[in-house]
Amino acid sequence: MDQPTFNKDDFSVAPASGENPHDRSLRSWIITCACAVPVWGFTIFWCLFHLGLGISIGELVAPFVAISVLTLLSAPCLYWATKQDALRGGNHKRFYFVAASYTLLALLIYIHYGAEVGVIPRSRVELLSVLTLVCIPAFYLGGYFLRKILFV
């Protein structure tokens, strides 16, 4: 009896349960990141920054565009990282690097625009930037090595 064949590029957005997440297509990563833009826009920019902190919509346009562009540009990077990690035995080094880079850049954008609109005092920008530059790589390195210890 013939076995049905599976073409890994046929699924649309995310793999079904039990499939290897490294088999996600570039289109899948782009759709996922594109869907994240309105979710972040609503939850972070509208609910937290506008409703919670009272920042005007006009002041939120530039940081929203910056975060949206960063998010959309991360899609091909995440695709490349997962593909390369899968080809090299699934060690996830590149994925952790791309995720840490995205987090680091996003936090630096938030710090910059937070100081620009007055939510973060200008005297704290340097301290927060240094803490971000030290802590984010340390947390991702710690997570990478903890995952290796616990799950490999």
Secondary structure, DSSP 8 states (H G I E B T S, - for coil): -------TT---SS--TTS-GGG--HHHHHHHHHHHHHHHIIIIIIIIIIIIT---HHHHHHHHHHHHHHHHHHHHHHHHHHHHHHHTTS--HHHHHHHHHHHHHHHHHHHHHHHHHTSS-GGGHHHHHHHHHHHHHHHHHHHHHHHHHHH-
